[in-house]
Amino acid sequence: MDNLSSLQLSGSLGSPDVILPNVIEDAMTLVGAIRERYLWVDSLCIVQDDAAQKHQSIMQMDLIYREAVLTIVAASGEDANSPLPGVRLHSRPPQVAAAVSGVTWVTTPPMLQDLLRRSHYESRGWTFQERLLSRRCLYFSSQWVYFECPSTIKAEAWLSDGFPVGRAYEFPEATSHNPLVHLLNEESSPASMRTFETYYSLVGMYQERSLSYATDILNAFSGVMTYFQELTGTTFACGLPESGFDRALLWVPTGVIQRRRGETSSPNSSGELCCPSWSWAGWIGKVQWLDVATEDQHFPVGNRPTLRSEVRYFYFGAHGKSRAVRRRDIISPPSENASSSSSTHTPNIDPKLYILRFIASTIRAKDFTAIAFIRSKPFVPKFGTSLIYDSNKRQCGIMYEKQPPHFEDNESSIYELVKLSTSPPRGLSDDHWGYITRVNPRLEEVFDSSYFRPDRGVVNAMLVKSTGEFSERVALCQMHSDVFTSATCTMKRISLI
């Protein structure tokens, strides 16, 4: 903040001591050319070395994008020193045009989506919300300028010297890339199916992008969550929508994932965990959600199975404070102190991590075995999976984890299966598998039909590794309901970090 006061003086950016990157200088020139007065630049408008002020600004980025007259996008730039092509004279190649037999032929711009798909801009995590939330965008590529608003996308055409200026080149693809449009065009309650389908789509698109700092995973998504809350009414807990929290917990990896950790200067240190294990944001890797719907959904269910929560209340907290998760069906849960006599103190762990607390039925995992399920092409499953067997070697469920852990307990930790919710016996739909009662083209059964009745439900259980008072998510499992009925279950207070 040493130079903050000097930069706030009128004309300070014109000082010879201040060297601005090319892209900022060109943006300032452009703003003046279109007769606007103000320009927002993150690196200049957000105090970078004041953590509190920086966080406050990041949490308001949805307003910056949504209220701006125009968002300037350097679609072809590799860094801040890359200019905006076309703003300066001779900063881009001229458009190729020729007249043949009285007919003018000109090169035309490619589709904006195709251009962005190959750009560095579209690969960055921080630009995801910029494009989704802006009212209008002006994209500068190496040869063309595109204008995008909710109703149209247009690009320059017929601009070469000696040829008449024609109409702008128009594309029919405006807003097709933006899942938030679906929420704008219809009424969406906090727990409607459209709400969650849009959420799943947004997270999937966001995970395709990269971040320079792994700890920015929620910061770069915060504007989208804020606007999502405004449209639907749902609040978020570490990236998960609270109105359908039971369903939001049912995410599964589509490949190998690893815990998300902060940066470290030591080669022998793995860095601190920056998000809890129960959130997709706590892991590096892509995830998807099981295709389920809550019992109170108001839509034609069809093949989509319903979900019944087996947890009465969820609480999460940090910095010594705790509050209830704002699920749609829980209007006024009691305080955590009232619901249990157990200690509610915050442990000596990273204060940035939310602790998810709840009481649930658990069984020890050491009585089960998980074996990786290998499927031959072309029937490749969407998720890496393992088959679960009980102590009598009966097939009793599946685990959404390609590399299943051994469930052996030791002196410092134990593995437990925690009952989160149940689904009816028709199972979970899947593009490749049909229902969960069948897992491969040979109709191999997930459940041993000689013992487990097919008319019973499915338990959605989280495999956790518990170390003392606290537990971490390991994987998501789906078990036959009789497994929990026949096993020795213990109601436990779970504290997930």
N, C-alpha and C positions, 0 to 999 in steps of 0.2 A: 504493500500500500504506500510505498515511499513516494511514488510519482502520482498518486491519485489527485492530490490537491492541484498540482501543476497542470495535469491533463484536463481538469475541470475549468480552466481559464479559457476565455474566448480566444479563438485563433491558435490554441496550443498545438493542434495537429498540423498547422502550417509552419511550425518552427523547423529550422534546418536540423535541429537535434533529434527530431522525431522522424524515423524512417518507417513508412507504412508499406505493407506488402502490396504487390501489384493489384491483387484482386480487390482490396479495400479501396485503393485509389480509383480504380475503374468503377466500382460501385458508387462511390461519391460523385463521380462525373455523371453517371447514369441518373442518379436521383435528381441532380440539378437539371439535367436535360428534360426530364418528364415533369419538371416544375413541382417537385415535392421537396420538403424541407428536412425531414428527419430520416436517419438511417440507423438501424440496429445492427451492431456487430458484436457477437458474443464475446470475443476476446477483449473488446474495448468497453462494453457496457456491463459486463459482469466482472466484479473484482475477484481476480483469480486466487489471491492468497488470503482471502478472508473466508474461511470455511462456512461460517453461519450465513453470511450474505450470499455466497455462491449457492448454497443449498436453497435458500429462499428464492433466488432468481430461477434456478432450475425447476422448482416446483410451479413456477408461473409461466413456463415456456409455452404452454398451450395458448395462453392469452396473447403472447407475442405473435405467434404464427396466425392465430385466428383473427386478430384485430388489425394486422398489418395490411396496408393497401396492396402490397405486392411483396412476394418473396423472390429474391434474386438467387438463382441457382447456377453455380459454376460447374456445369455438367461435364466439362472436359478437363478441368483442372486436376493436377496431381497434388498440389499443395497451395498454400496461400500466395506464393510468388508467381503462380500461373495467372496471366491476365484474363479478362473477360473478352473473348474473341469478338471483334466487331466494334467495340467501344473506341479503341484507338485506331487511327488510320493504319492500314496495311497490317493489321493484327490477325487477319485470316485470309485464306486464298479467295480470289474472286469466283463468283458463280460462273460455271461454264454454260454458255449459251451460243446458239448459232441459228442463222436464218437460211433455210433451204427451200427454194421454190416458193417463196412467200410465206412459208410456215416457220414459226419460231420454236426452236427446240431448246429446252433448258433442263438442267439437272434438278431433280426434286428431292426434298429431304426424306430421310427414312422415317419410319414410325417412331414416335417418341419412346414407346416402351422398348423397342428393339435397341435404340440408341442407349437408353439408360441401363439396360441389362448388361451391356458391355462396359459400362463406366465405373470408375472408382467411386464415384458419388453414390451409386446405388448399392454398393457393398458395405458402406459404413453404417454402423448402428445408430449413430447420432442423427443421421439424415432421415431416418425412418419416419419419425413423428413430424419432421419439418414438411415433408411432402404430403402426408395425410391430413394435416391440420390447416395448412395454408389456404386462404381463400383464392388466391391467384398466384401462379408461379411463372417466372420468366426464366427459361432455361437457355444458357449459352453453351452451345457445343462448339466444336472446332470450326464448323462451317455454317451452322444455322442457329437461328434464335426461335424458340418455341414459346408460345403463350398458352397457359392452361388455366381454366376456371371450371367450376362444376358443370357447365353446360357444353364446353367445347375445348378442343385443342387445335391451335393454328400455328403455322410456321411460315416464314418468309418464302416468297417465290417471285421470280422475274425481277431481279434487282440489279442485273448487270448493266454497266454503262452502254448506252446506245440502244437499249431495248425498253419498251414501255413497262411500267409497273403494273402488274396484274393483281388479281385477288390473292389473298393469303391462302396457303395450302391448308386445307382443313381435314382433320382426322375424326373418325367416329368413336374414339375410344375414351373420351373424358370420363373420369371417376371409375372406370372399370377396375382399376387397381385398388380401390379404397373400400374395404369392408364396412367402414363406418357409415357409408351412404345408406346401407340397408337399415340402420337404426334411425336415420333421419327420415326415411320414407314411410315409416310405420310406427305405431305405438309399441314400445317394448317395455315390459315390466322387468324388474330386477332379476327375476328368475325365469323369464321366457326362454324357449328353446332358441329363438333367433338371437337373443342376447349372448348365449353361450357359444353358439356356432360362430358368431362374429368374433367373440373373444378368442376361441381356438384358432381362427383364421389369422387374427392379428399376431398372436404369439408365434404361430408357425412362420409367418412372413418375417417377423423380427429376428427369429433365430437363424435365418439365412444370412444375416449380416454379421459383421465382425466389429469388435471393440478393441481399441488400443489398450484400454485398462479394463480388466475383468470386473473390477468393482463398480463400473458404471452401468451394469446390467439393468438395474431398476431406474437409475437416473435418466438414462436415454429413452426409457419407456414411460416416464412419469407423465408427460404431457398427454399421451394417448390415454392413460388410465384416468387422468383428471377429466378429460372430455367424455370418456366412456361413462364415468360416474354421473356427469351432468345429463347425459342422454338417457340413462337407464335407472339411476338412483342407487346403484350398487357401489359400495365402498370396496377397497382392496386391502389385503393383508399380504405383504411381501409378494405382490404380483398375482395373488389369487383373489377372485371375486368372492366377497363374503356372502352374498345373497344365496349362492348355491355352493357353499363351502364344501359340503360332503362330496359333491361331484367334482369340484375343482381339485380335490386331493387325489383323484383317480387318474393321475398322469403317469404315463409309462414311457421309457426311452425307446427310440427307434434304432438305436445303435449303442455303441459303448459311450458311457458318460463318466465324468469324474467331478469331484467336488470343486466348486469355484472358490478360489483363494485370491487374496490380494497380492500385489506385487511385493517383492522383497529384493534387497540389494545383496543378500547373502546367497551364494550358490548352494549352501548346505541347508537352507531353510525353505520350507514349502509355502510360507506366507500364511496369514490368518484367514480363517473362513469369513466370508463377507455376506452370506445369506444362509438361512436355515435349510436343513436337509429336506424338510417337508414341502418346500417350494421348488418349482422348476428352475427358478432363478438361482438356487443354490448349487446348480450343477452346470457344467460345460458340456453341451451336446444337445441334440434335438429330441423333443418329446412330442407325444400326441396324447389325446384323452380317450378313455374308453367311452363308447357310444351309449351313454345311459341318460335317463331323464328322471327327475324327481317325481314322487307320487302325485304332487299337486299340480302337475303341468296341465295347461289348458290347450292341448293341441292333439290332433289325431296321432296316437302313439304308433299304430302299425306294428312293425317289427322291433321298434325301439323299446327295450326293456326299462322298467321303472326302477327306482332306487328308494330304499327306506333306510334312514339313518339309524344306527345303533348307538350313537353317542348323543346324550341329551343336551349337553352344552360343551362348547369349545371356548377356551379363553386363551388369549395370548398377551404377552407383556415383555417389557424391557425397561431398563432404567428404574427398576423398582416398582413399576406400575403395571397393572393388569386390567384388561377389559374383555367383555364377552365378544365373540365373533358375531357380527350382525347378520345372522341367517334369517331368511325370509319368514320361516315358520316359527321362529323364536322371538316373540314380541318383547318380553321383558324378563330375561333370565336373572336369577339372583346373582349377587356379587360372588366372586370366587371364594371369599372368606366364608360366606353363608353356605355354600354348596359343599364344603369340605373342611374338616378340622386340620387338614395337613398344612404344613408350612408353605407359605406363598412367597418366601423371600427370593430375590433375584440372585442367582449364583455368581461366583467369581469367573464369569466368562465374558467374551466380547460383548459389550453393551449394544452393539449394532444388531445383534442377532435377536430375532423374536423367539420367545419360548412359547410353544403351543402346548397348552395344558388341557387335559380332559380325562374322564374316567371311562374305562372300556374293559370289555371282557378279553382276556389274553390266555394263550396257551404257550407252553414251552416249545420251541422249534426243534429241540434236539431229538425229538421222537420222529422227525420227518427227514426225508432225503429228497434233494432236488437234482435232477439229471437234465443236462442240456438237450433240448429237442432239436434234431437236425432234420430238415425237410429238403427233399430233392427239388430241383427246378422242374417246371416253371412255377411251382406252388411255393413261392418264397413269402413267408409271413411278414406282415407290416412291422411286427415287434419281435425282438429276440425273446424266445420263451424257453422255459424249462418245465418239465413235468415233476409233480410232487407226489411222493409215495409215503404212506404211513409206516408204522413199525412192522406191520404185517405184509409189507410190500404191495399194498393195494393202492392203485392210482387214485388220488383224491383231489387233485387240483393242478393248477398251472401257476408258474411264477413268470412275470414279465421281466426277465433278466437273462441275457444270453450266457453270462458267465456266473452261474449260481454259486453262492458261498457255501462253505461247510458250516453246519449249524452247531458245531461243537462249542460248548461253553468252556470258559476258563475262569481263573481266579478274578480277573479284572472285568470281564464282560459276559453277557448272556444274550442269546437270540430269542426273540419272542414274536408270536403272530398276534397282532392286535386287530380286533374285529371293529371295522369302521361302519359298514353298511351291508345290506342284503339286497339281492335282486331275485325276482321270481324265477321259477324253474325253466322258463323258456330260454333263459340265458342271454348272452350278450351277442349282438350281431357283429359280423365282421365280413369285409369284402371277399376274403378268401375262404374263411372257415365256415360260413353260415352261422349256426349257433354254437355257443361254447360247448355244447354236449358233443360236438364233433370237431376234431382238430386237423384232420388231413384227408386227402382224397380216398384213402383206404377205409375211411369211417372208423378209425381207431378212436376209442372212447376216452374222453378226459377222465371220467369217473368209472371205477370198476363196477359194472352193472350187476355183478353177482352179489355185491354187498350194499352199494349206495343206490337208493331208490331214485329214479329219474324224475319223480314229481316233486322233489324238494328244491329249495332255493339255493342260490349261490351266495357265499359270503365274500365280500371284498375286504381283504385283510392286508395290513401293512406289516411287512417283516421289518423289525427294528432291532438294533444292537444297543443294548442297555449297559451303561457303565455307571454304576452308582445310581445317583438320583436322576440322571438324564439319559435320553435315548436319541438315536439318530435313525432316520429312515435308511433302509437298505434296498428294499424292492417292494413292489405291489404284487399281491397274490390273489387268486380266486379259488376258493375251496368249496367243496360240497358242504352244505349246511350241517349235515350229520357229523362232520368232523368236530365242530364246536359243541354239538349236542352231546356227543359221547365222550369227549375228552374232559379232563379235569381243568376247568376254566377258573381263572382268578380275576376278580374285578380289581383293577389297579389304576392308580393315578399315574398317567403318562405325562412326562415332560419332554417334549421333542425339541431338539435344537438343530 
